[in-house]
């Protein structure tokens, strides 16, 4: 009787043997930064013990170029239509890809499972040469999947040390925001964050908690997953229901800050006299609210351009030379009347 055929070891098997996450295995086996030398050695040893090898069929996908890169977003239509961050990001990606004659394949997934299915289909149909991974999770299955499929990828705000734009500015940005709030005398601050499983949300929350404590401030965090406007409304209502309002609230986005200010106004709480508001992300939304919102400005369009250049390079194409904008600049705080009181509030200042 013939012996049963052994199944091919997977990245999940290697992760279990090495005692690390699949993300760590993906980075270690593909020579990407973001894991220690000790972890990399342990992963390689586990792969050798199991006899793991890259899937040759998947790796062969890279031999024929499609002339396109992919972006799959697991977001609801309601959430995407008000998301100014992704509108700016896609504008930057498109403007750069046009210079290199590369197309963008954009697909919207209803949830994380359908996102993985779409990535598999894009690879199977050889429709893209590389993929941009955004909204990175703390334990993200896309890294291992894309490695097994043989599809190069670039991360936006990925793990420390991973290649990708907007990856190292969170600590500096949080320090800028907290210094401003402390400078105007606000000591009790709440951060309204996104979903807890998002890597950037976790990283910003850590910076907020540590930074507030270092400045003698009382910092609390409220998570607000889901479509931004509705999620911010619910989060702000919870904050007010818990007792006296804080002296300042830092919202995860411009839309969330505008939603939160609406709740405060309905409750008769003056902004900024009673509660100062800061938006993590600047757009026209911050300028048309009353009062206009103080906001952290990052060059998201520039990050999109840089992501596009990295995608073309990762896919084996010839990216256009960098434009006059050069590297993505550091974030700056645009101070408006949502954090200004007294004479200084009579005119917004950049």
C-alpha positions in Angstrom: 0.0 0.0 0.0 1.5 3.3 -1.0 2.4 5.7 1.8 0.2 8.8 2.0 1.6 11.8 0.1 3.2 14.4 2.5 1.7 17.9 2.3 4.0 20.7 1.4 5.1 22.6 4.5 3.7 26.2 4.7 4.8 29.4 6.2 2.3 28.7 9.0 4.2 25.5 9.8 7.5 27.4 9.9 6.0 30.0 12.2 4.7 27.3 14.6 8.1 25.6 14.6 10.0 28.8 15.2 7.6 30.2 17.7 7.0 33.5 15.9 4.2 35.1 13.8 3.7 34.4 10.1 4.6 38.1 9.5 8.0 37.5 11.1 8.5 34.4 9.0 7.7 36.4 5.8 10.1 39.2 6.6 12.9 36.8 7.8 12.7 34.4 4.8 12.6 37.3 2.3 15.5 39.3 3.7 13.3 42.2 4.8 14.3 44.3 7.8 11.9 44.4 10.8 13.1 41.2 12.6 16.2 40.7 14.8 19.2 38.6 13.6 18.3 36.0 16.3 14.7 35.7 15.1 15.9 35.5 11.4 18.3 32.7 12.3 15.6 30.8 14.2 13.2 31.1 11.3 15.7 29.9 8.7 16.6 27.0 10.9 12.9 26.0 11.3 12.4 26.3 7.5 15.4 24.0 6.9 14.2 21.4 9.4 10.8 21.3 7.8 12.2 21.3 4.3 10.2 24.5 3.4 10.9 25.9 0.0 9.2 28.8 -1.9 6.4 27.7 -4.2 8.0 27.6 -7.7 4.7 28.0 -9.4 3.9 31.1 -7.4 7.4 32.6 -7.8 7.1 32.1 -11.6 4.3 34.7 -11.7 6.9 37.4 -11.5 8.4 36.4 -14.8 5.7 38.0 -17.0 4.9 41.7 -16.2 1.4 42.9 -16.2 2.3 46.6 -16.3 0.1 47.3 -13.3 0.2 47.4 -9.5 -2.6 46.6 -7.1 -4.4 48.1 -4.1 -7.1 46.2 -2.4 -9.0 48.0 0.4 -11.2 46.2 3.0 -13.5 49.2 3.6 -17.2 49.8 3.4 -18.6 52.1 0.7 -19.8 54.4 3.5 -16.4 54.6 5.1 -14.5 55.1 1.8 -16.6 57.9 0.5 -15.7 60.2 3.4 -12.1 59.1 3.7 -10.0 62.0 2.7 -6.7 60.2 3.5 -7.3 57.5 0.8 -8.5 60.1 -1.7 -5.1 62.0 -1.3 -3.1 58.7 -1.3 -4.7 57.4 -4.5 -4.2 60.8 -6.1 -0.5 60.6 -5.3 -0.2 57.1 -6.6 -2.0 57.8 -9.9 0.0 60.9 -10.6 3.3 59.0 -10.2 2.2 55.9 -12.1 1.2 58.1 -15.0 4.9 59.1 -15.3 6.0 55.4 -15.6 3.1 54.2 -17.8 2.0 51.8 -15.1 -1.7 51.2 -14.3 -3.3 51.0 -10.8 -5.8 48.1 -10.2 -8.0 49.3 -7.3 -10.5 46.9 -5.7 -12.8 47.3 -2.7 -13.4 44.4 -0.5 -16.3 44.1 1.9 -14.2 42.5 4.7 -10.8 41.0 5.4 -11.7 37.5 4.1 -12.8 38.9 0.7 -9.6 41.0 0.6 -7.5 37.9 0.8 -9.6 36.3 -1.9 -9.2 39.3 -4.2 -5.4 39.2 -3.7 -5.3 35.5 -4.6 -7.4 36.2 -7.8 -5.1 39.1 -8.8 -2.1 36.8 -8.5 -3.8 33.9 -10.3 -4.9 36.0 -13.2 -1.4 37.8 -13.3 -3.1 41.2 -13.3 -0.6 43.0 -11.1 3.2 43.0 -10.7 3.2 44.3 -7.1 0.7 45.2 -4.4 0.5 48.1 -1.9 -0.5 46.8 1.6 -2.3 49.4 3.7 -4.1 49.4 7.1 -1.5 46.9 8.3 -2.8 44.6 11.1 -0.8 43.7 14.2 -0.9 40.1 12.9 -1.4 40.5 9.2 -2.1 37.4 7.0 -1.4 39.3 3.8 2.4 39.2 4.2 2.6 35.5 4.3 -0.1 35.1 1.5 1.7 37.5 -0.9 5.0 35.8 -0.3 3.5 32.4 -1.0 1.9 33.8 -4.2 5.2 35.3 -5.3 3.8 38.8 -5.5 6.2 41.7 -4.4 4.6 44.2 -2.0 5.3 47.5 -0.3 3.8 48.5 3.0 2.3 51.8 4.0 3.0 52.4 7.7 4.2 48.8 8.2 6.3 47.2 10.9 9.3 49.0 12.2 12.1 48.7 9.7 9.8 47.6 6.8 10.1 49.4 3.5 7.4 51.9 2.8 6.5 55.6 3.2 4.9 57.2 6.3 6.5 54.5 8.4 8.5 56.4 10.9 6.7 59.7 11.6 4.2 58.6 14.2 6.3 59.2 17.3 7.5 62.6 16.1 4.0 63.6 15.1 2.5 62.6 18.5 5.2 64.6 20.3 4.3 67.7 18.2 0.6 67.4 19.1 1.2 66.8 22.8 3.7 69.6 23.0 1.1 72.0 21.5 -1.6 70.9 23.9 0.6 71.1 26.9 1.7 74.6 25.8 -1.8 75.9 25.8 -2.4 74.5 29.3 -4.4 71.3 28.5 -3.4 68.4 30.9 -6.4 66.0 30.6 -6.4 64.6 27.0 -8.3 61.8 25.3 -7.2 60.1 22.1 -10.0 58.8 19.9 -8.2 56.0 18.1 -9.2 53.6 15.2 -9.6 49.9 15.5 -7.2 48.4 18.1 -6.0 45.6 15.7 -4.5 48.2 13.3 -0.7 48.5 13.6 -0.6 52.3 13.2 -3.4 52.7 15.8 -1.5 50.6 18.3 1.8 52.5 17.5 0.2 55.9 17.9 -1.6 54.9 21.1 1.7 53.7 22.6 3.3 57.1 21.7 0.4 58.9 23.1 0.4 57.1 26.4 4.1 57.4 26.9 4.3 60.9 25.7 1.4 62.2 27.9 3.0 60.6 31.0 6.4 62.2 30.2 4.8 65.6 30.0 2.8 65.3 33.2 -0.5 64.9 31.3 -3.4 62.6 32.0 -4.0 60.6 28.8 -6.9 58.2 28.1 -7.6 56.2 24.9 -11.0 55.4 23.4 -11.2 53.1 20.4 -13.7 53.9 17.6 -13.7 51.2 14.9 -16.0 51.4 11.9 -17.0 54.1 9.5 -15.2 57.3 10.7 -18.1 59.7 11.2 -20.5 57.4 13.0 -17.6 55.8 15.0 -16.4 59.2 16.2 -20.0 60.3 17.2 -20.4 57.1 19.3 -16.9 57.5 20.9 -17.5 61.2 21.8 -20.9 60.4 23.3 -19.2 57.7 25.5 -16.6 60.2 26.6 -19.2 62.7 27.7 -21.3 60.0 29.4 -18.3 59.0 31.5 -18.3 62.3 33.4 -16.7 65.8 33.0 -15.3 66.3 29.5 -11.5 66.2 29.0 -9.6 69.4 28.3 -8.6 68.2 24.8 -9.4 65.4 22.4 -7.1 64.1 19.6 -9.1 62.4 16.9 -7.6 59.8 14.5 -8.7 61.7 11.4 -10.2 65.0 10.1 -13.6 63.5 9.6 -13.6 62.0 13.1 -12.6 65.4 14.5 -15.5 67.1 12.7 -17.9 64.5 13.9 -16.7 64.8 17.5 -17.0 68.6 17.4 -20.6 68.3 16.2 -21.4 66.1 19.3 -19.7 68.6 21.6 -21.7 71.5 20.1 -25.0 69.7 20.6 -24.1 69.1 24.2 -23.4 72.8 24.7 -19.7 72.3 25.2 -17.6 75.2 23.7 -14.6 74.5 21.5 -11.9 75.4 22.2 -12.8 77.2 25.5 -13.8 74.0 27.3 -12.4 71.3 25.0 -9.6 71.8 22.5 -9.7 69.5 19.4 -6.9 68.2 17.2 -7.3 66.2 14.0 -4.7 63.6 13.0 -4.8 64.5 9.3 -5.4 67.8 7.5 -7.8 68.5 4.6 -10.3 71.0 3.5 -12.7 69.5 6.1 -10.5 71.1 8.8 -10.8 74.5 7.2 -14.6 74.7 6.7 -15.7 73.6 10.2 -16.5 76.2 12.8 -14.2 76.8 14.5 -11.6 75.5 12.0 -9.7 72.5 13.2 -6.1 72.4 14.3 -4.7 69.5 12.3 -1.5 67.4 11.9 -0.5 67.9 8.2 1.3 65.0 6.5 2.1 64.9 2.8 -0.2 62.0 2.0 -0.1 62.8 -1.7 3.7 62.7 -1.6 3.6 59.4 0.3 1.4 58.1 -2.5 4.0 59.1 -5.1 6.8 57.5 -3.1 4.7 54.3 -2.7 4.1 54.2 -6.4 7.9 54.6 -7.2 8.6 51.8 -4.7 5.9 49.5 -6.3 7.3 50.0 -9.8 10.8 49.3 -8.5 9.6 46.2 -6.6 7.9 44.8 -9.7 11.0 45.0 -11.8 9.9 48.1 -13.7 11.8 51.3 -14.3 10.3 54.0 -12.1 10.4 57.6 -13.2 13.1 59.7 -11.4 11.8 61.4 -8.3 10.1 64.7 -8.9 11.0 68.1 -7.3 9.1 67.1 -4.1 11.8 64.6 -3.2 11.4 62.7 0.0 8.1 62.9 2.0 8.5 65.8 4.4 8.0 65.5 8.2 4.6 66.2 9.6 3.7 69.7 10.9 0.9 71.0 13.1 -1.4 73.5 11.4 -2.8 75.5 14.4 -6.3 76.8 13.9 -9.0 78.1 16.3 -10.1 74.7 17.7 -7.1 74.9 20.0 -6.8 78.7 20.4 -8.5 80.9 23.0 -8.3 84.6 23.7 -6.7 87.2 21.4 -4.7 84.6 19.5 -8.0 83.0 18.3 -9.0 86.0 16.2 -7.0 84.7 13.2 -5.9 81.3 12.3 -2.1 80.9 11.9 -0.2 78.3 9.9 
